[in-house]
Amino acid sequence: MAKALATFAGGCFWCMVKPFDRYEGVHSVISGYTGGDVENPSYELVCTNATGHREAIQITFEDEVISYRELIDIFWRQIDPTDSGGQFFDRGESYQTAIFYHTPEQLQLAEQTKAELDASGKFDKPIATDIIPAKPFYAAEEGHQDYYMKNPTHYNRYATGSGRERFKSDNWGEES
């Protein structure tokens, strides 16, 4: 089976791993940094908002089992796509949302789904999520990988306290 990559920035990468981890055909979800020009950045450096990088996840998946379109649909349901300044509690460039496309087909699907979401009337403001060519992806430090499993109490407190879980429930209900 052919493996493919999908790369999404959805604010805090801790909150972006769990939603994808549960699907058949998803081989791995890695937390990391992408979009900037600094090689091998650290969490501390990325948090300065001076690297051009965003916190992101990179998914390795079997496109015969789960399609890129399905992954994009899951992505949209994890974020506030109208927020250009970050996500929930987390503000600044490193927390801005983006779809980083790896192929022309991914670009087409990203643009199509963004237009569909914008036209749906689900949100009062325009969709602000960027669609950007994929750049080198740097895995985050080990402590950030699979955070929801390693630190479930803190993860749940953060996901709820940041407003992310309420936003998802209010806007997507059971779909998120």
N, C-alpha and C positions, 0 to 999 in steps of 0.2 A: 504494500500500500504506500502511496505517495504521502510524504510528510510535507507540511507547509508551515509558514510562520504568519502570525497575526500580532501586531504590536499596537497597543492602546494606552493612552494616558488618560486617567480618570480621577485625578486628584491623588490622594494618599494611596500608594500602591498596596498597602496592607489590605485595604477594602476591596481591591480589584481581583485578588487571587481566588478567593473562595467561590464567587459566582461562576467561575469557569471550571474550577477543579472537579466539579461533580458530573461533568458530561462525558459520556462515552466518546472516544475518538480524540479527546484532549490528552496528550502525552505528558506535557509539562506546562506550568505557568511560573515564569521566573520574574521576580521583582527586579527592577533596575532603572537605569537612566538612559535617555536618548533625546536627540534633537539638537544637542549643542555641539560645540567644537572642542571641548576639553576632554582629553583622553583619560580614561580610568578615573573618573571623578569619585569623590567620596560623598556620603550622605551629607556631611557637614558642609562641604563645598557647594553641592547642589542647592541646599537650603538657603544659601546666600542670595539666590536668584541672579548670580553673576556668571553662570556657565552656559546659559542657553538650553540646558537640559531640563527635561520634565521627568518627574517620577512616572514610571510606566511599567507595563507588564508585557512580556513576550511569550506568546502561546505557541507551542509546537503541537500541531494537530494533523489528523488524517482526514483529508478533505473528502474522502469517499464515505466517511462515517458521520462527520459533522461539517457542514459547509461554512465557508467564510461568511456568507450572508447570515447564517444562524449566529455566528460569533458576534457580528456587528449588532444584530438585534439584541443580544444579551448585553453588549456594551452600552447601548443607548439607555437601557433600563437601570444602569448602575449610577448614572451621573445626572447632574442638572446641566443639560446641554446648552442652556441659555446664559450661563455664568461665564463671562470672559476673564474674570479676575482670579479664578481658582475654583475650589470646591469646598462648600460648607465652611467649616472652621479654618481650613487651610487656604491661605491667600498667597498670591504671587505667581510669577512665571513658572516655577517648578511644579505647581499644582494645576496649571491650565490643562484643559482636555484637548485631546488630539487623537486622530486616527493616522497612524504611520503606515502608508501602503508600500507593499513590496513588489507589486506587479500592476500592469495597466488594468487588469480585471479587478483587482482590489480597489484601485482608484475609482473605477466606474461604479462599483457597488457602494463605496463610501459616499460618493457624491449623490448617487441615487437615493440612498437611505436618508441622508441628511435632507435632501429636498423633500422626500416623502414626509419626514417628521415635521419639517417646517410647514408644509402645506396641510398637515393634519389638524391644525388648530388646537393641539393638545397644550401648547404653551402660548402665553400672551406676548412673549418676547421672541425675537429671531434666534435661531440656532447659532451658537457662537463657537462650536467645536471646530478646530482647525483640521484640515486634511493635508498631510505633509508627506513628502517622500521619506521612506525609511532611511535612517542614518545608522551608524554603528550603535549597537546596544551594549551597555555595560551592566553586568549583573551587580545588584546591590550586595552589600555585606551580608554574611550568613545570617546574622540576627534578624534581618528583614525578610528572609525567605520563609514562606509558609507561616507567617506570623499568627494567623488565626488559629493554627493548630498548636503552636508553641506557647502562646500566651492568650488563651481563649477568654479569660476574664477581662484583661485589659483591652483586647480586640473588641469584644462585645460592648464594653463601656464606651470605647471610642466611637464605634460605628453608630451607636445610639446617641451618645452625647453630642456628636458633631452635627447631627440633624440629617445625616445621610439616610438612615433607615426610615425615618418618618417621611422624608421626601419621596423615597421609593414607594412606600406604602400608599401615600396620598396620590401619587401620580400614576403608578403602575399596578397597585394592588398585588394580587397573586402572581402577576406576570413577571415580577422582578426576581 
